[in-house]
Amino acid sequence: MSVLTGRTALVTGGSRGIGRAIAERLGGDGARVAVHYGRDETAAKQTVAAIEAAGGSAFTIGVELGRPGDAEALWEAFDRHADGVDILVNNAGIGTSRALGEIDEQEYDRVFAVNVKAPHFIVKHGLDRLRDGGRVINISSGLARTAVMPDKMAYAMTKGALDVFTRDLSKVLGPRGITVNSVAPGIIDTESNAGFLRASDEAWAQAAAISALGKVGTPAAVADVVAFLASDAGRWVTGSWVDATGGSLT
């Protein structure tokens, strides 16, 4: 029997990149996975197909986050497929690469709406659906603590806020045996990062040098950390910020 057999997981932003790797890993470990997507239904269906091809079970939920009522709409869609959730992974997020003097209020508000407000209200409206003994795993970033990139300031601030949410929520949900943790990746080889990572051999080498391991991270490496926290083996870890940067040296 797989380690997550009989459990249901919801992965926001599960159609691509880190989210897809997490969804596939949890599905491979036996969980039934709700693969959330904002706009790319085709990619979400491909993730579901990959999980099913490996012998797992999954379904899609399409809701664009960062808008009023998004959390309620997400759970309404989820309720059509399942009656409770054991593992909630708040992975969906958007970035911005504008310095302090360049970002405008609209972009700033949008990044906070998706990266901070949405996870907060997804949890709020999901409290009655979260099963006792479950898991909440928030995908943070090494930029929140270990790295300094001024052009990523607003994005890093959202992840810092998410980490505070993680810590305080662990106290709120602790009496129910629900653990809450943040997982913080570094530079990961995803489609969204391909523009600068694959611009040249030098760009790749510079990104790899940021890690103590001298490598660019993979989505699967982050998914492995999430899978540990989601399993019974991670039952005594809560309120933690888990460094999954490969040892950031910046």
N, C-alpha and C positions, 0 to 999 in steps of 0.2 A: 504494500500500500504506500502511495506517495505521501510525503509529509504534510501536504495541505489538502488531502482528500476530504471532501465534505464541506469545505469552506468556500465562501464567495468573496471575490475581490473586485474592487472598483479602482481602475487606474485612470486618472484624468490625463488628457493629452497622451493617450495610449496608442496613437496611430503611427507615430514615427519616433526615431531617435531613442533616447533613454526610456521614454514611456513605452515604446513598443518592446524593447528588450525586457523591461520589467514585466509587462503583460505576458510575454511569451514564457519567461522564466516561472512566473507564478502558475501559469497554465500547465507548464511542464511538471510542476511540483504537485499538481492535482487540484488546484483551485479552479472553480468556475469563474471566468473573468469577464467583467463588464469593461469593454474598451471604449472609453470616451473620446470623442473628437469634436473639434470646433467647426471646421469647414471641410476637411478632406475625408469624405465618407469612403472614397475608394481605398485610401491607405488604411483606414480603420478596418474595412472588410478584408483587406489583405492580411492584417494582423490576426483577425479572427480565423481566417483560413489557415494561417501558419500554425496557430494553436490547435485547431481541429485536426490538421494533417499529422500532428505529433501525438494525437490521441486525446487531446484535451477538449474542454467545452468553453465557449465564449459567445458574447453577443455585443453589439454596438449600441452606443448612446450618443446621439448628436445634439449638442447644446453649445452655443457660443458663449464663453465666459466673459466676464467684465461688463455685463449689462444688468440692469435691474431685473430681479426675478430669476437670474440664471441658476442659482442653487435650487430653488423650488422646482424649476423645470427639469433640472438634471435628475432629481430624486423621483419626480413623477415618471420620467422615462424609465428609470431603474426599476420602479415598482411594477412595471408591466412585465418584467422578466424574473424578478426575485423578491423575496419577502424580508430580506435582511442582509447585512454585509458584515463580514469578519475582518477584512483587510481593506483599508482605505488608503490609497496612495495619491496624495496631492502633488502631482507631477506637472500639470499644465502650467505654462508660464511663457511670458514674452520678454524679450530683451530690448535694450536701447544702448546705443553707442554714441551718446552725445555728452559733451562736457557741460559743466555747470552753466556756462554762458550761452549755450546753444539750445538746450532743451526747453520746450515751451510747456505751458500748463496742460494742454490737451494730451500731449504725449506722456507727461509725468503722471497725470491722473489715470491714463489707460494702463500703464505698467503697474501701478498700485492696485487698480481694480482687478486685474487678472491675477497678479502674483500674491496679493495679500488679502484683499476683500473676498475674493471668490473662495479660497480655502476656508476662511473664517466662517462664512455662511454655509458652505457645503457641510462643514462639521455641525454647525448649529442646527441646520434643518435635517441632519442625518442622525442626530442623537438617539432618536427612537428606533432607528434602523440598525445602528451599531450594536452588535451582539457583545455581551459581557465576555471578557477574556480576549477581545479582539485587538487589532493593531491599527494605529494611524501613523503613517510614514510620510513626512513632508520632504520634498526634494528642494534642498537649499542650494548653496554654492560656496566654493572656497573663497569667493570674493567677499563673503560676509565676515570673514575673520583672517584668513591667511594670506590673501593677495591684495594688492593695491593697484587699481587701474582707474584713474580719475575719470576717464571717458565712460566708465561703467558705473558711475556713482549712484545714479537713481536705481539702477537694477540691483546693485549691491545692497542698497537701503531696503529694498523690498524683501530681500532674503534675510537681512538682519531682523526685520519685523516678523518674518515667518518663524525665525528661531525663537524669538520671545514667545510667540504663540505656542510653539512646541513645548517649551519649558512649562508655561503656565497651564496649558491643557493637560499635561501629564499629571498634574496635581488634581485637576478637576475630574479626570476619568480614572485615576488610580484606584479609587474605591470599587470600581467595576471590573478591575483586573485588566483594563485596556491600557496597553503601552503606547506611548507617543514619542517619536524620535524624528530628528532631522538627519538626512543624508546629504553630504555636501560634495558633489563632484568638482573636479578641476576642469581642465580643457579636455573635452571629449570629442572623438572623431564622429561627428554627426553631420547630417545634411546642412543644418543651420550654420555649422562652423567651417564647412568645406571651403567657403570663399577665401578665408585667410589661411587655413591650414594647408591647403593644396595649391596656394598661389605660387609656391616655389619650394625647392628642397630646403632652402635656408629658413623659410617660414616654419616648415614642419620641425626642423631641428631646434629652432628657438622655442617652439611650443613644448617639445619633448624635454628640453633642458630645464623647464620650470619645475618638472617633477623630480623628486629625489631618485626615482627609479629610472629616469632618463627616457621615459616613454610617453606617448600621447595615450590617454585613456580610451577605453572602448565602452559602449553602452552596456555590454554584457558584464563588464567588471563592476559597474554600478548596480546592475540588477542582482548580482551575487550578494552584495551587501544588503540590499532590500530584502532578498529572499531569506537571509539569515534572521533579520529582525522580524520578518513575518512568521517565522517558524517557532516551534516550541523552544528551540535552542536560544532564541532571543527574548525569552519571557522575563528575564531579570534586568533588561536594559530599557530604561525609560527616561524621558526628560533630557536625552543626550543629543549632542551635536556630533555626528559620526563623520570623521574626516575621510572622504573617499577621493582625495585629490592625487593620490600617489605620492604624497609628501611634497606639498607646494613649497618652493624655495624663493618665491618672490616676496 
